[in-house]
Amino acid sequence: MNETMAFRDLAKTALGNLGRHKVRTGLSAVGVTVGILTIVTMVSLGVGVQQETVRTFQSAGLEQVRVHPATEERTDLGAVAWPKRTVIITPALVEEMRARDDVLEAHPREFTPWGANISLQIEGKAIQVSVGDFHWGLSDPFSIQPEIVAGRELAQDARGEIVISARALRELGYEDEEFADVVGREVALVLKEPRGEMKEFPFRVVGVLETVYGVEAGYFGTHISLDDMMDINIWWYNDPDLLEHEGYDELVIRAASLEDVDEIVAVLEERGYEVESLRMMLDVMNKAMIVLETMLGSIGGLALFVAAIGIANTMVMSVYERTREIGILKAVGASPGDIRLLFVAESSLIGLLGGVVGTIVGWLLGLGLNAAFLAYLRWQELPVTGTFFVVTGWLVALALGFAIVVGLLAGLYPAARAARLDPLEALRYE
Protein backbone atom coordinates (compact mmCIF):
# COMPACT_ATOMS: atom_id res chain seq x y z
CA MET A 1 0.00 0.00 0.00
CA ASN A 2 1.61 3.27 -1.09
CA GLU A 3 1.78 6.34 1.11
CA THR A 4 -0.94 8.23 -0.80
CA MET A 5 -3.37 5.34 -0.47
CA ALA A 6 -2.47 4.97 3.18
CA PHE A 7 -3.34 8.60 3.80
CA ARG A 8 -6.54 8.27 1.79
CA ASP A 9 -7.54 5.13 3.69
CA LEU A 10 -6.70 6.82 6.98
CA ALA A 11 -8.94 9.79 6.18
CA LYS A 12 -11.75 7.56 4.94
CA THR A 13 -11.60 5.33 8.02
CA ALA A 14 -11.46 8.30 10.41
CA LEU A 15 -14.47 9.95 8.76
CA GLY A 16 -16.36 6.67 8.85
CA ASN A 17 -15.67 6.20 12.55
CA LEU A 18 -16.79 9.75 13.36
CA GLY A 19 -19.94 9.20 11.32
CA ARG A 20 -21.05 6.38 13.56
CA HIS A 21 -21.88 8.81 16.35
CA LYS A 22 -22.93 11.96 14.51
CA VAL A 23 -24.55 13.64 17.50
CA ARG A 24 -21.59 13.09 19.82
CA THR A 25 -19.13 14.15 17.14
CA GLY A 26 -21.25 17.23 16.37
CA LEU A 27 -21.47 18.26 20.01
CA SER A 28 -17.68 17.94 20.38
CA ALA A 29 -17.21 20.04 17.25
CA VAL A 30 -19.62 22.66 18.62
CA GLY A 31 -17.20 23.38 21.47
CA VAL A 32 -14.43 24.07 18.95
CA THR A 33 -16.86 26.12 16.86
CA VAL A 34 -17.67 28.38 19.81
CA GLY A 35 -13.98 28.88 20.60
CA ILE A 36 -12.98 29.62 17.01
CA LEU A 37 -16.06 31.81 16.54
CA THR A 38 -15.03 33.86 19.57
CA ILE A 39 -11.41 34.14 18.43
CA VAL A 40 -12.34 35.16 14.85
CA THR A 41 -14.91 37.72 16.00
CA MET A 42 -12.75 39.25 18.73
CA VAL A 43 -9.49 39.33 16.79
CA SER A 44 -11.23 40.61 13.64
CA LEU A 45 -12.53 43.49 15.79
CA GLY A 46 -8.98 44.28 16.92
CA VAL A 47 -7.68 44.06 13.33
CA GLY A 48 -10.50 46.25 12.01
CA VAL A 49 -10.05 48.92 14.66
CA GLN A 50 -6.29 48.91 14.06
CA GLN A 51 -6.73 49.30 10.29
CA GLU A 52 -9.24 52.13 10.73
CA THR A 53 -6.88 53.84 13.17
CA VAL A 54 -3.98 53.58 10.72
CA ARG A 55 -6.17 54.88 7.89
CA THR A 56 -7.29 57.82 10.00
CA PHE A 57 -3.73 58.71 10.99
CA GLN A 58 -2.53 58.38 7.39
CA SER A 59 -5.28 60.67 6.14
CA ALA A 60 -4.29 63.17 8.82
CA GLY A 61 -0.65 63.04 7.76
CA LEU A 62 1.85 60.92 9.64
CA GLU A 63 4.51 63.46 8.67
CA GLN A 64 3.12 65.91 11.24
CA VAL A 65 5.24 66.78 14.29
CA ARG A 66 4.04 68.89 17.21
CA VAL A 67 6.58 70.71 19.38
CA HIS A 68 5.85 72.12 22.84
CA PRO A 69 8.02 74.19 25.20
CA ALA A 70 9.81 72.37 28.00
CA THR A 71 8.55 73.33 31.45
CA GLU A 72 9.45 72.86 35.07
CA GLU A 73 7.68 70.10 36.94
CA ARG A 74 4.43 71.17 38.52
CA THR A 75 4.58 71.34 42.31
CA ASP A 76 1.85 71.38 44.97
CA LEU A 77 2.55 75.05 45.64
CA GLY A 78 2.12 75.91 41.96
CA ALA A 79 -0.79 73.60 41.23
CA VAL A 80 -3.05 76.46 40.09
CA ALA A 81 -0.42 78.17 37.94
CA TRP A 82 1.18 77.10 34.69
CA PRO A 83 4.73 75.82 35.26
CA LYS A 84 7.56 78.05 34.10
CA ARG A 85 8.92 77.38 30.62
CA THR A 86 12.56 76.36 30.55
CA VAL A 87 12.99 75.91 26.78
CA ILE A 88 10.83 78.18 24.61
CA ILE A 89 9.79 78.06 20.96
CA THR A 90 11.37 81.16 19.46
CA PRO A 91 10.84 82.79 16.04
CA ALA A 92 14.43 81.78 15.29
CA LEU A 93 13.53 78.11 15.80
CA VAL A 94 10.55 78.51 13.47
CA GLU A 95 12.72 79.99 10.74
CA GLU A 96 15.35 77.30 11.27
CA MET A 97 12.75 74.57 10.81
CA ARG A 98 11.33 76.24 7.71
CA ALA A 99 14.81 76.39 6.20
CA ARG A 100 15.40 72.64 6.52
CA ASP A 101 15.20 70.57 3.35
CA ASP A 102 13.23 67.85 5.15
CA VAL A 103 10.51 70.26 6.35
CA LEU A 104 7.64 71.33 4.10
CA GLU A 105 5.79 73.56 6.57
CA ALA A 106 6.31 74.97 10.05
CA HIS A 107 3.48 76.88 11.76
CA PRO A 108 3.79 78.43 15.24
CA ARG A 109 0.61 78.54 17.30
CA GLU A 110 -0.77 80.56 20.20
CA PHE A 111 -3.65 79.60 22.47
CA THR A 112 -6.00 81.80 24.45
CA PRO A 113 -5.24 82.15 28.17
CA TRP A 114 -6.68 79.41 30.33
CA GLY A 115 -9.91 80.54 31.98
CA ALA A 116 -10.29 83.64 29.81
CA ASN A 117 -13.85 84.95 29.46
CA ILE A 118 -14.27 85.88 25.77
CA SER A 119 -17.46 87.14 24.16
CA LEU A 120 -18.31 87.76 20.50
CA GLN A 121 -20.31 90.95 19.93
CA ILE A 122 -22.17 91.45 16.64
CA GLU A 123 -24.99 93.91 15.91
CA GLY A 124 -25.79 94.40 19.56
CA LYS A 125 -25.85 90.66 20.29
CA ALA A 126 -23.24 88.80 22.32
CA ILE A 127 -22.32 85.19 22.97
CA GLN A 128 -19.46 83.54 24.85
CA VAL A 129 -17.05 81.87 22.42
CA SER A 130 -13.75 80.07 22.21
CA VAL A 131 -10.96 81.48 20.08
CA GLY A 132 -8.35 79.57 18.12
CA ASP A 133 -5.69 80.36 15.54
CA PHE A 134 -6.95 77.94 12.90
CA HIS A 135 -4.38 76.61 10.43
CA TRP A 136 -5.88 75.17 7.29
CA GLY A 137 -4.32 71.88 6.23
CA LEU A 138 -3.13 70.91 9.72
CA SER A 139 -5.55 68.10 10.38
CA ASP A 140 -6.64 66.40 13.57
CA PRO A 141 -6.87 62.60 13.25
CA PHE A 142 -9.67 62.42 15.82
CA SER A 143 -12.11 64.83 14.18
CA ILE A 144 -13.68 65.57 10.83
CA GLN A 145 -12.41 68.80 9.37
CA PRO A 146 -14.93 71.66 9.17
CA GLU A 147 -15.65 73.57 5.97
CA ILE A 148 -16.31 77.15 4.95
CA VAL A 149 -19.98 77.69 4.03
CA ALA A 150 -19.80 81.44 3.45
CA GLY A 151 -16.95 83.81 2.63
CA ARG A 152 -13.39 82.50 2.58
CA GLU A 153 -10.73 80.90 4.71
CA LEU A 154 -8.64 82.88 7.15
CA ALA A 155 -5.46 84.21 5.57
CA GLN A 156 -2.28 83.13 7.34
CA ASP A 157 -0.87 86.59 8.05
CA ALA A 158 -4.04 88.69 8.00
CA ARG A 159 -4.74 90.97 10.94
CA GLY A 160 -8.18 92.00 12.09
CA GLU A 161 -9.97 89.14 10.31
CA ILE A 162 -12.17 86.50 11.94
CA VAL A 163 -13.96 83.32 10.93
CA ILE A 164 -17.09 82.50 12.95
CA SER A 165 -18.69 79.11 13.39
CA ALA A 166 -22.13 78.60 11.90
CA ARG A 167 -23.20 77.18 15.23
CA ALA A 168 -22.48 80.46 17.00
CA LEU A 169 -24.45 82.43 14.40
CA ARG A 170 -27.42 80.08 14.71
CA GLU A 171 -27.32 80.55 18.49
CA LEU A 172 -27.41 84.30 17.91
CA GLY A 173 -30.56 83.94 15.79
CA TYR A 174 -29.15 84.01 12.25
CA GLU A 175 -30.60 81.68 9.61
CA ASP A 176 -28.33 79.68 7.31
CA GLU A 177 -29.30 81.81 4.30
CA GLU A 178 -28.15 84.92 6.20
CA PHE A 179 -24.56 83.67 6.68
CA ALA A 180 -23.37 85.33 3.47
CA ASP A 181 -24.73 88.67 4.70
CA VAL A 182 -22.67 88.38 7.89
CA VAL A 183 -19.44 88.23 5.87
CA GLY A 184 -17.83 91.68 5.82
CA ARG A 185 -19.49 92.95 8.99
CA GLU A 186 -17.57 94.45 11.88
CA VAL A 187 -17.58 92.44 15.12
CA ALA A 188 -15.59 92.47 18.35
CA LEU A 189 -14.04 89.98 20.72
CA VAL A 190 -14.37 91.24 24.28
CA LEU A 191 -12.03 89.82 26.95
CA LYS A 192 -12.77 90.17 30.64
CA GLU A 193 -10.09 89.48 33.22
CA PRO A 194 -10.87 88.04 36.66
CA ARG A 195 -9.89 91.39 38.18
CA GLY A 196 -12.68 93.05 36.15
CA GLU A 197 -10.68 94.80 33.41
CA MET A 198 -12.11 94.50 29.89
CA LYS A 199 -10.59 94.90 26.43
CA GLU A 200 -12.34 95.00 23.07
CA PHE A 201 -10.59 93.73 19.94
CA PRO A 202 -12.27 94.71 16.64
CA PHE A 203 -12.47 92.26 13.71
CA ARG A 204 -14.07 91.94 10.28
CA VAL A 205 -15.88 88.70 9.43
CA VAL A 206 -14.34 87.00 6.38
CA GLY A 207 -15.90 83.54 6.63
CA VAL A 208 -18.43 81.25 8.31
CA LEU A 209 -17.29 77.80 9.39
CA GLU A 210 -19.63 74.80 9.46
CA THR A 211 -18.64 72.52 12.32
CA VAL A 212 -19.56 68.88 12.76
CA TYR A 213 -20.03 66.57 15.72
CA GLY A 214 -16.77 66.19 17.62
CA VAL A 215 -15.39 69.60 16.58
CA GLU A 216 -15.79 72.42 19.09
CA ALA A 217 -18.33 70.32 20.98
CA GLY A 218 -19.89 72.14 23.88
CA TYR A 219 -19.01 75.71 22.88
CA PHE A 220 -19.05 78.09 19.92
CA GLY A 221 -15.84 78.68 18.04
CA THR A 222 -14.12 81.57 16.31
CA HIS A 223 -10.75 81.69 14.58
CA ILE A 224 -8.27 84.53 14.19
CA SER A 225 -4.71 84.88 12.92
CA LEU A 226 -1.59 84.10 14.93
CA ASP A 227 -0.66 87.79 15.21
CA ASP A 228 -4.10 88.73 16.54
CA MET A 229 -3.91 85.87 19.04
CA MET A 230 -0.53 87.16 20.18
CA ASP A 231 -2.03 90.65 20.70
CA ILE A 232 -4.72 89.15 22.93
CA ASN A 233 -2.15 87.28 25.02
CA ILE A 234 0.10 90.33 25.30
CA TRP A 235 -2.79 92.32 26.76
CA TRP A 236 -3.93 89.48 29.02
CA TYR A 237 -0.48 88.88 30.52
CA ASN A 238 0.44 92.60 30.37
CA ASP A 239 3.77 91.76 28.77
CA PRO A 240 4.71 93.62 25.54
CA ASP A 241 7.70 91.28 25.13
CA LEU A 242 5.67 88.09 25.69
CA LEU A 243 7.04 86.37 22.60
CA GLU A 244 10.61 87.00 23.72
CA HIS A 245 9.92 85.82 27.28
CA GLU A 246 7.54 82.89 26.71
CA GLY A 247 7.86 82.03 23.01
CA TYR A 248 5.05 80.35 21.08
CA ASP A 249 2.69 77.84 22.69
CA GLU A 250 3.21 75.23 19.99
CA LEU A 251 5.01 74.60 16.71
CA VAL A 252 3.44 72.30 14.11
CA ILE A 253 5.86 70.87 11.55
CA ARG A 254 5.09 68.84 8.44
CA ALA A 255 8.06 66.76 7.38
CA ALA A 256 8.83 65.91 3.76
CA SER A 257 8.53 62.17 4.42
CA LEU A 258 8.01 59.63 7.17
CA GLU A 259 11.75 58.89 7.19
CA ASP A 260 12.43 62.54 8.02
CA VAL A 261 10.11 62.56 11.03
CA ASP A 262 12.46 60.54 13.23
CA GLU A 263 15.43 62.83 12.50
CA ILE A 264 13.41 65.99 13.19
CA VAL A 265 12.06 64.54 16.43
CA ALA A 266 15.56 63.52 17.51
CA VAL A 267 16.98 67.01 16.85
CA LEU A 268 14.23 68.76 18.79
CA GLU A 269 14.27 66.33 21.72
CA GLU A 270 18.03 66.76 22.01
CA ARG A 271 17.44 70.49 22.52
CA GLY A 272 15.00 69.77 25.33
CA TYR A 273 11.65 70.35 23.61
CA GLU A 274 8.62 68.16 24.26
CA VAL A 275 7.85 66.55 20.93
CA GLU A 276 5.04 64.33 19.75
CA SER A 277 4.19 63.05 16.29
CA LEU A 278 1.31 61.13 14.79
CA ARG A 279 3.79 58.41 13.85
CA MET A 280 4.90 58.07 17.47
CA MET A 281 1.27 57.96 18.57
CA LEU A 282 0.50 55.37 15.90
CA ASP A 283 3.40 53.17 17.02
CA VAL A 284 2.13 53.27 20.60
CA MET A 285 -1.41 52.57 19.44
CA ASN A 286 -0.28 49.63 17.29
CA LYS A 287 1.43 48.09 20.32
CA ALA A 288 -1.70 48.65 22.37
CA MET A 289 -3.80 47.02 19.65
CA ILE A 290 -1.55 43.94 19.66
CA VAL A 291 -2.13 43.62 23.39
CA LEU A 292 -5.88 44.14 22.84
CA GLU A 293 -6.01 41.48 20.11
CA THR A 294 -4.15 39.05 22.38
CA MET A 295 -6.59 39.71 25.23
CA LEU A 296 -9.61 39.36 22.95
CA GLY A 297 -8.21 36.17 21.43
CA SER A 298 -7.54 34.69 24.87
CA ILE A 299 -11.28 34.70 25.54
CA GLY A 300 -11.70 32.30 22.65
CA GLY A 301 -8.69 30.37 23.93
CA LEU A 302 -10.56 29.61 27.15
CA ALA A 303 -13.49 28.30 25.12
CA LEU A 304 -11.11 26.14 23.09
CA PHE A 305 -9.64 24.72 26.30
CA VAL A 306 -13.10 23.57 27.34
CA ALA A 307 -13.64 22.22 23.81
CA ALA A 308 -10.38 20.25 24.05
CA ILE A 309 -11.67 18.56 27.21
CA GLY A 310 -14.84 17.67 25.34
CA ILE A 311 -12.91 16.17 22.43
CA ALA A 312 -10.70 14.19 24.81
CA ASN A 313 -13.79 12.85 26.55
CA THR A 314 -15.32 11.86 23.21
CA MET A 315 -12.19 10.03 22.11
CA VAL A 316 -11.76 8.23 25.46
CA MET A 317 -15.35 7.00 25.21
CA SER A 318 -14.60 5.92 21.67
CA VAL A 319 -11.62 3.87 22.91
CA TYR A 320 -13.83 2.02 25.40
CA GLU A 321 -16.55 1.41 22.82
CA ARG A 322 -14.11 0.21 20.15
CA THR A 323 -11.80 -1.90 22.34
CA ARG A 324 -12.71 -5.13 20.52
CA GLU A 325 -12.30 -3.37 17.14
CA ILE A 326 -8.85 -2.17 18.17
CA GLY A 327 -7.94 -5.76 19.08
CA ILE A 328 -9.04 -6.97 15.64
CA LEU A 329 -6.99 -4.24 13.92
CA LYS A 330 -3.89 -5.27 15.89
CA ALA A 331 -4.57 -8.97 15.16
CA VAL A 332 -4.56 -8.32 11.39
CA GLY A 333 -1.26 -6.43 11.55
CA ALA A 334 -1.97 -2.85 12.60
CA SER A 335 0.88 -1.43 14.64
CA PRO A 336 0.48 0.70 17.78
CA GLY A 337 1.57 3.65 15.64
CA ASP A 338 -1.27 3.00 13.17
CA ILE A 339 -3.82 2.87 16.00
CA ARG A 340 -2.39 6.04 17.54
CA LEU A 341 -2.46 7.82 14.17
CA LEU A 342 -6.07 6.80 13.54
CA PHE A 343 -7.35 8.26 16.80
CA VAL A 344 -5.27 11.43 16.43
CA ALA A 345 -6.66 11.83 12.91
CA GLU A 346 -10.23 11.52 14.22
CA SER A 347 -9.73 14.11 16.94
CA SER A 348 -7.98 16.44 14.47
CA LEU A 349 -10.93 16.13 12.08
CA ILE A 350 -13.29 17.13 14.89
CA GLY A 351 -11.11 20.20 15.47
CA LEU A 352 -11.02 20.98 11.73
CA LEU A 353 -14.80 20.65 11.43
CA GLY A 354 -15.34 23.00 14.35
CA GLY A 355 -12.71 25.38 12.99
CA VAL A 356 -14.29 25.65 9.54
CA VAL A 357 -17.78 26.24 10.92
CA GLY A 358 -16.49 28.64 13.58
CA THR A 359 -14.52 30.69 11.04
CA ILE A 360 -17.49 31.02 8.68
CA VAL A 361 -19.93 31.92 11.47
CA GLY A 362 -17.40 34.34 12.99
CA TRP A 363 -16.99 36.09 9.63
CA LEU A 364 -20.77 36.36 9.16
CA LEU A 365 -21.21 37.56 12.74
CA GLY A 366 -18.57 40.23 12.18
CA LEU A 367 -20.40 41.49 9.08
CA GLY A 368 -23.64 41.67 11.02
CA LEU A 369 -22.10 43.42 14.02
CA ASN A 370 -20.32 45.93 11.75
CA ALA A 371 -23.58 46.78 9.97
CA ALA A 372 -25.42 47.10 13.29
CA PHE A 373 -22.65 49.29 14.74
CA LEU A 374 -22.66 51.66 11.76
CA ALA A 375 -26.48 51.79 11.80
CA TYR A 376 -26.37 52.77 15.47
CA LEU A 377 -23.83 55.51 14.76
CA ARG A 378 -26.00 56.87 11.94
CA TRP A 379 -28.99 56.82 14.30
CA GLN A 380 -26.92 58.83 16.78
CA GLU A 381 -25.93 61.18 13.92
CA LEU A 382 -22.24 60.41 14.38
CA PRO A 383 -20.22 60.86 11.15
CA VAL A 384 -18.23 57.62 11.50
CA THR A 385 -17.73 55.09 8.71
CA GLY A 386 -15.44 52.14 8.16
CA THR A 387 -15.07 48.40 8.63
CA PHE A 388 -14.45 47.48 12.25
CA PHE A 389 -14.54 43.68 11.89
CA VAL A 390 -11.93 42.49 9.38
CA VAL A 391 -11.25 38.79 8.76
CA THR A 392 -7.88 38.50 7.04
CA GLY A 393 -6.27 35.52 5.34
CA TRP A 394 -3.77 35.05 8.15
CA LEU A 395 -6.60 35.09 10.70
CA VAL A 396 -8.44 32.32 8.81
CA ALA A 397 -5.25 30.25 8.58
CA LEU A 398 -4.51 30.86 12.26
CA ALA A 399 -8.04 29.90 13.31
CA LEU A 400 -8.07 26.66 11.28
CA GLY A 401 -4.55 25.73 12.36
CA PHE A 402 -5.38 26.43 15.98
CA ALA A 403 -8.54 24.31 15.76
CA ILE A 404 -6.63 21.36 14.26
CA VAL A 405 -3.87 21.64 16.88
CA VAL A 406 -6.45 21.72 19.68
CA GLY A 407 -8.10 18.60 18.28
CA LEU A 408 -4.75 16.88 17.84
CA LEU A 409 -3.60 17.63 21.37
CA ALA A 410 -6.93 16.56 22.80
CA GLY A 411 -6.60 13.22 21.01
CA LEU A 412 -3.06 12.38 22.13
CA TYR A 413 -4.02 10.77 25.43
CA PRO A 414 -6.92 8.68 24.05
CA ALA A 415 -4.73 7.66 21.08
CA ALA A 416 -1.91 6.56 23.39
CA ARG A 417 -4.39 4.64 25.52
CA ALA A 418 -5.74 2.85 22.44
CA ALA A 419 -2.23 2.06 21.18
CA ARG A 420 -1.28 0.43 24.51
CA LEU A 421 -4.20 -2.01 24.53
CA ASP A 422 -3.18 -5.69 24.58
CA PRO A 423 -4.70 -7.32 21.47
CA LEU A 424 -5.68 -10.55 23.31
CA GLU A 425 -7.38 -8.64 26.15
CA ALA A 426 -9.04 -6.36 23.59
CA LEU A 427 -10.46 -9.35 21.67
CA ARG A 428 -11.97 -10.78 24.88
CA TYR A 429 -13.54 -7.38 25.78
CA GLU A 430 -17.35 -7.30 25.69
Secondary structure, 3 states (H helix, E strand, C coil): CCHHHHHHHHHHHHHHHHHHCHHHHHHHHHHHHHHHHHHHHHHHHHHHHHHHHHHHHHHHCCCEEEEECEECCCCCCCCCCCCCEEECECHHHHHHHHHCCCEEEEEEECECCCCCEEEEEECCEEEECEEECCCCCCCCCCCCCCEEEEECCCCCCCCCEEEEEHHHHHHCCCCHHHHHHHCCCEEEEEEECCCCCEEEEEEEEEEEEECCCCCCCCCCEEEECHHHHHHHHHHHHCCCCHHHHHCECEEEEEECCHHHHHHHHHHHHHCCCEEEEHHHHHHHHHHHHHHHHHHHHHHHHHHHHHHHHHHHHHHHHHHHHCHHHHHHHHHCCCCHHHHHHHHHHHHHHHHHHHHHHHHHHHHHHHHHHHHHHHHHHHHCCCCCCCCCCCCCHHHHHHHHHHHHHHHHHHHHHHHHHHHCCCHHHHHHCC
